[in-house]
Amino acid sequence: MDRESVETTLSWSDRLGSFRIKVGNYVPTMANGKARQQVELPAEVTPVGPGSVAVRTALTRGVERMLQSDPAARQGVAEGVHGMRTSTRRLRSALRTFGTLVKAEWSLPLEQELKWLAEVLGAVRDLDVLRDRLLRASGDAPEALAPLFRTLAVEHERASGRLKAVLQGDRYRALIDLLEQSVIVTPVRRDAEKLRRSELPSLVGEAWKSVKKRGRALRPTDPDKDFHEVRKRAKRARYAAEDVADALGKNRAQEARRFAELATKVQDILGEHQDAIVAAQEISRIVALHPYDIPFTLAAHRLFKRQMRLADRSRERFFKVWNQLDRKKNCRWLNP
């Protein structure tokens, strides 16, 4: 990225207000149009080093995605909750990817707060995914499965209530303030200003080593948790590649994006596996709450078996998708 500054516009409006950021010009406003307290900025707030630019760009994009999702998440819209949860995950991933370039006393507390928010969002999002999945899979037996969907509805209402309270709370407001300030002035270390563009892929290399070791060791009969662990690490490697891609030269940027696409395929197939496993586990849990409802138990057992078959298919497909990613030509760009 041959530029000395990043110009980004972020906008967001809701109870917390709205703001606009343009490097060198910060004009925050409240939802009612009144100006918030002005923040005095130096003439140049973006360091010129490629490491600093990569960090700033990743944070800016992450904050923008998160704040764009805020209004819908507050209203309980499934896509809004999903968008905000994904944004918190990407921000956490960026903080880990660029961990050696930013000050730990700033990044570690921020990562913990993002983790807290992601867990609250996840409680709602996971139920959204589960409910939709089981509705599609219920076929011609939705009435027999009514106890299952009633239980999920009650749990979803409870999780949604907690999320609503969190998004209206002081802790969330403090997190938003911190994220806003992080975009304006990112506390990078001096190493970030000195880091050469050619060294950026090494930040992704650590994430790739982690998933490569686990992925190559997987066997079809391994525990479900091992497949889930590979999925999480593949997602981190994908995010890391996407975070540095724009700061690389044209050819290496293309290779980084290709790597991210292949990692996404691994993530998606293992995501399908994990969703099926979680669905089967939840079916078993809820069946145990209704031991004397025979029609429900029979219908739920058929649904359970269907999910387990889908999980087995995902395992089989994983190894083909993994072999597409784990090739030397896809990882050459990671070398200095």
Secondary structure as UniProt FT lines:
FT   TURN            15..16
FT   STRAND          18..22
FT   TURN            23..24
FT   STRAND          25..29
FT   TURN            31..32
FT   HELIX           50..74
FT   TURN            75..76
FT   HELIX           78..97
FT   TURN            98..101
FT   HELIX           104..137
FT   TURN            138..140
FT   TURN            142..145
FT   HELIX           146..167
FT   HELIX           170..184
FT   HELIX           190..194
FT   HELIX           197..199
FT   HELIX           201..217
FT   TURN            220..221
FT   HELIX           224..245
FT   TURN            246..247
FT   HELIX           250..287
FT   TURN            288..289
FT   TURN            291..292
FT   HELIX           294..325
FT   HELIX           328..331
FT   HELIX           332..334
//
